[in-house]
Amino acid sequence: MLQMVFKTMNLAWRALVVAIGYTLALIVSGMLLGILGLLQGDMNADAAPSFLWMFFGAVIMGLTM
């Protein structure tokens, strides 16, 4: 019984670390895209470059995680 509790706690802290890492990666990537000026606020502008950079950022985050 005690072994099952330890397994559950082990899984819980690992899931928490992954969730925090993913959230921080999203925050940092949003900040970097904003600093580089790749986040567009104008709805009439071409959004393709922004989506392309966000796609590459998501691929890099996925490979990192």
Residue pairs with C-beta under 8 A, 6 or more apart in sequence:
18 65
21 65
22 61
22 65
25 61
25 64
25 65
26 61
29 57
29 61
30 39
33 39
33 50
33 53
33 54
33 57
38 49
38 50
38 53
39 50
40 47
40 50
